[in-house]
Amino acid sequence: MDKRIVVLVLIWVLISHVNPLFAQENRLSQGAYWTEDEANIQMKKWASEWTTRSDWENRSEVIRQGIISGMKLDQMPKRETPFNTIIHSTREMDGYIVENIAIESFPGFFIIGNLYRPLAPAPFQKSPGILSVHGHGQDLRFGESVQKRSAAFARMGAVVFAYDMIGYGDSKQVDHKIAIALSIQTYNSQRVIDYLISRPDVDPDRIGVTGESGGGTQTIMITAIDPRIKVSVPVVMVSAYFFGGCVCESGMPVHQSDHHQTNNVEIAALCAPRPMLLVSDGGDWTKNTPRIEMPYLQKVYALYDAESKIDNVHLPAERHDYGPNKRYPVYNFLSHYMGLNAGKILVNNQFDESFVKVLPSEDLRVFNDQYPMPSHALRGDKAVLNYLDLK
């Protein structure tokens, strides 16, 4: 072998040993990893490689384990930290309650957000729980979309935890672009499920999740690996050719290993046979959903005789958001599959969100002068990376 090649290999091995994240770089599938036509061909190829439910379940287990090992979730702390819940600023609104909440995810690291719950829950019944996750953009938890949908879910009868992406809103213990963003965010979502099912007012058998864009990525990831999610609604995200453009979506090798390649369509398919609604539009990477992504998902669901549980609302004249025309079909879907009361937000048989009071960000922030972040909180990327020590 050429001595130069030997030297280069030795350098690569040394760097990889010192910085394991470097070794992942050649296994990342990021952004528009394929062209639209290449993705179409790839979906057809995969569809031809399995025919039975057993075939698919063998493949799905490879994909699931690829996600867990790729994001190093199996190296994260055991989920045993007390929640040390902080709740304050409880407000009774028109048919719902909103509170500011923080729970401890792992020692010294906090999940920060708002808890929305019904003002008049159904008597003698536990409420469904919903994870409301958002996409990229400054302080989206305080925005109209998150507030309106979370309040609507609550008025319909759910307990809703709307929480920050790391690096956004109140969650400033690390930068959003930290190398292990995907690990932390997915672990946080598992901890939110842990918290919701620990509450006496939440039915652990009715847990759902929805989010848009990067929140849509988080929706499919947590659904794929955690069977406690019973209903999943990823919005403007699932694409055959686009893998997510942020480190929190595709910055770790969750789509590719030494022995497999997958994409977000197959990750979404791991929801089967649980109910799933994809919301797509004509102005982003979900523009092909009815023609490319849905046929593959329908084939997977057919293996379980569950075709009725996979659906798509496609809005070809709309663009990348979680606006009202996207929220309304979600209300119908979650009402049907989670036992919510859609009638609570109907006026003249049309969905009406006018009851929601969009609060200013300062009202929704958890940590402030009166409620400071606990003194033992980890602060900065280095402190969190050192604590977790992922290899």
Summary of the structure (lengths in Angstrom):
residues: 391
radius of gyration: 21.1
end to end distance: 30.9
largest distance: 78.3
contacts: 1365
relative contact order: 0.16
helix: 41%
strand: 19%
